[in-house]
Amino acid sequence: MKRKELHSMLSAKKDAITLAVWLRSTYLPELAAKFNTPDVRRRLGLYEGERIPDNERNLTDVRNRVSLIVEYELARLSNDILREHGIEDLFWSYVVANRFPDLEVRNGKGQRKLRIEVKNLQSVAEEKSANFDTLRKDLNPHTDFIVVFVWEWAYDDGVSWDRAPRILESHVFHAYSLAELRDSYWLNRPPNTLGGGFQGFDLRFAVNCDSGEYSEEEGNYGKLLRIWQGDFAHRPPETAELLDTENAYLRFRRQVILTGFSSLSEFHLPRLSRLSGPNKPLQSGSHEIVGYHLGQFATVLKSGGDRSELLQALRCSGVAYVIEMTDQYICSGYDLSSLKPKKLFSNIKPKILARALFNLA
């Protein structure tokens, strides 16, 4: 990055699409690379056999804690980047109030410039529950962006920690356009129990109506992976910013599923096959990686394409046992030793996977 470009972008002097593309292609990849260095990751590491809870309630608390620390580290690293480029009249600041955004760039006079809301998602989480529920009236279409980092625990050789978070990918959305997509989708899909009322907004938050009784929306509004469907009929007015945001969002929603599936396959296939890897990918007709195999075991994504073609390709690779995962990573297991796949188990979570489920020692 050049000093002049960095200063101009963080000062939000460019149009929204230019800012989104720069964040997506230049700034966030460099920021993630800095985060993934041993010097940073050691501060978030688990040492000497430390364990974290595996029950859902406490695991959510751990994920929230990691996400908060990652956010602070990214802000610290962003200020380091400014110092490295000799920029002294801008700095990244935390927003102390519990409202949009999380981080703001300010100049020496304290004036707001670029603003970002940070969402951190663990790739293997079954329900990626980050929300974006800020109302459009509270968003600045010229300066505000949603940034999503997908992270996972990573094991490393030659270090003192057992495992530490690693950022796998990043995504950027123009906040105002994402809110337009969200609201068009939500307002045009009201429940059947309105009772003559309306689904909408007051001055502070989204409002539900049930049998004519109004109440504050309880958390489903703005679920990050449920904001928009590409084939939805009721579209907001199309702008260049909205089209860029829609395309980025649809790519993100699919990619985050694939990334989690890859992380789970990387963890489970060596354990099940008792081989050291690496896993071999299996591509769909659209060249999307929808499966992995190692030795006699394979994982496939249920939404990955023609199931019979995938199973035939795996048989040809010598695979005898297959784990099929939904987009929420719910697992079913199959034995391919006969012509018709034999289902061995279904509806289990990945953490339960073991050789015993395949009747193997």
C-alpha positions, 0 to 999 in steps of 0.5 A: 500500500502507498501512503497517499492511497492509504490516507485517502481511503481511510479518510473515506474520500473515494466513492463507496464501491472504490472503498469496498474493492480496496478494502476487499482486495488490498487492506484486509488481506494485508491486515489478516496476514499481519494477524496470522503471524506468530507474534500476534497469534501467540497472544490468543493461543491455548498452551500446555493442554488447555481445553475450552468447553465443548457444550454449545452454551459455553462454546458460544461464550468462547467464540464471543470472547475470541471474536472480541479479542480479534477485533481489538487486535485488528484495531491495534494492527491497523494503527501499526499500519498507519505508523509504518506509513508515517501517517500521524493525522489519522487513527483507529478508535473504538466505539465505546457505546454498544452501537454501530460501528465497532471501529472508526477512523478519526483525524487529529480533530476527532472527526469521523472518517471510515467506519466499520462493523466487525463480525467474526465467525468461526468456520465450523460453527453450525449456526453462524449467529452474527447479526446486522440489525442497525437501521438504515437511518443510523448508517452513512452510505458514504463511510460505513462498511461491514467487515466479516472475518472467518477464523478457525483454531489452527495447529502449528509445528515448532511453536510453544502453543497447542493451537491458536486462531487463524484468519482464513478469509475476509469479506466486505459489504457496503453497510447501507446497501446490505441493509437495503437488501435485508429490509426488502427481504424481511419486510416482504416475508411477514409471518401469517399471524399479523392479525391486521397489523404490520411488520416494520420499524420504529425509531429504534429497532425492528418491530414484529406483529403477532395477532395485532400485538406489537413487540420488539423483534427478538433476534432473527432480523439481520441474521448474517446468513439469512439477510438475502436470497438471490432469486427473491422477487422484491428487490430494492432499487438497483444501484452500483453499490447495491449490485456489488454488495449483493454479489459479494454477499452471495459469494460470502454466504456460499464461501463461508459454508465451504470454508467450514466444511473444509476445516471439518474435513481437515480435522476429521479425515486424518483421524478416521482414516488414520493417515497423515494426509493431505486430503484430496479434493473432489470438485463439482461440475462447476469446479467448486470443491464439494468433497475430500477423501483420504484413504477409505474415508471421504466427506461430501457436502450435501448441497454440492451437486449430483449425489450419484456422480459424487459417490461414483467418483469416490468409489473409483478413488477407493473410498469405502465410507462417506460422511455427508454434511448439510450446510449446517454440518449435520452428518450422515454416514454411508458404507459404499461396499455394496452397490447401493450405499448403506446408511449407517447413521444420521443427524449427528454433529461433527464432534461425535464422528468416530470410527465406531460409527462405521463399525470399525475399531 
